[in-house]
């Protein structure tokens, strides 16, 4: 009987350890996924901003990425983005408004 109890204690301990490690691994994967999504959105935003500005200044093409930039910013913000991109977004939006004013004239 004692052998069965010792075996059960060992089995329960092993199961508990595996479950605990699995949860920690899943938590780390979730954190990595969130950080990756945030970083991907940040890079997309910066790239589209540069594309818009280069196209406007070199090719005299109107900015085309405004809506997509804001969509990516939402993804960035939902995944814990900080104020760095908020500042960039404000600068971009101000630049975009200036371009709109020039077009309307």
C-alpha positions in Angstrom: 0.0 0.0 0.0 2.8 2.4 0.8 4.4 1.7 -2.5 1.2 2.8 -4.3 1.0 6.0 -2.3 4.6 6.8 -3.0 4.0 6.1 -6.7 0.9 8.3 -6.7 2.8 11.1 -5.0 5.5 10.9 -7.6 3.0 10.8 -10.4 1.1 13.8 -9.1 4.3 15.8 -8.5 5.4 15.0 -12.1 2.0 16.0 -13.5 2.0 19.2 -11.5 5.5 20.1 -12.7 4.6 19.4 -16.3 1.5 21.5 -16.1 3.3 24.4 -14.4 6.1 24.4 -17.0 3.6 24.3 -19.8 1.8 27.3 -18.4 5.0 29.2 -18.1 6.0 28.3 -21.6 2.6 29.3 -23.0 2.9 32.6 -21.1 6.3 33.3 -22.6 5.0 32.4 -26.1 2.0 34.8 -25.6 4.4 37.6 -24.5 6.7 36.9 -27.5 3.7 36.9 -29.8 2.5 40.2 -28.4 6.0 41.8 -28.7 6.4 40.4 -32.2 3.0 41.9 -33.3 3.9 45.2 -31.8 7.3 45.3 -33.4 5.8 44.2 -36.8 3.2 47.0 -36.6 5.9 49.5 -35.6 8.1 48.6 -38.6 5.1 48.7 -41.0 4.1 52.1 -39.8 7.6 53.5 -40.2 8.0 52.0 -43.6 4.7 53.3 -44.9 5.5 56.8 -43.5 8.8 56.9 -45.3 7.1 55.6 -48.5 4.5 58.4 -48.4 7.1 61.1 -47.8 9.5 59.9 -50.4 6.8 59.4 -53.0 5.4 62.9 -52.3 8.8 64.7 -52.4 10.4 62.8 -55.2 7.6 61.7 -57.4 4.9 64.3 -56.4 2.5 61.5 -55.6 -0.1 62.0 -52.9 0.3 60.0 -49.7 -1.4 56.6 -50.1 -0.8 54.9 -46.8 -2.7 57.1 -44.3 -5.5 54.7 -43.6 -3.2 51.7 -43.4 -0.8 53.5 -41.1 -3.7 54.2 -38.7 -4.8 50.6 -38.9 -1.3 49.4 -38.0 -1.1 51.9 -35.2 -4.2 50.4 -33.7 -2.5 46.9 -33.8 0.6 48.5 -32.3 -1.4 50.1 -29.5 -3.5 47.0 -28.8 -0.2 45.1 -28.3 1.1 47.4 -25.6 2.8 50.1 -27.8 4.3 53.0 -26.0 4.4 56.7 -26.7 7.3 56.6 -29.2 5.0 55.8 -32.1 2.3 58.1 -30.8 4.7 61.0 -31.3 5.6 59.7 -34.8 1.8 59.4 -35.6 1.2 63.0 -34.5 4.1 64.2 -36.6 2.8 62.2 -39.6 -0.7 63.4 -39.2 0.4 67.0 -39.0 2.5 66.5 -42.2 -0.5 64.9 -43.9 -2.8 67.8 -42.9 -0.3 70.2 -44.5 -0.4 68.2 -47.7 -4.2 68.2 -47.7 -4.2 72.0 -47.3 -1.8 72.4 -50.2 -4.0 70.2 -52.4 -7.2 72.1 -51.5 -5.7 75.5 -52.5 
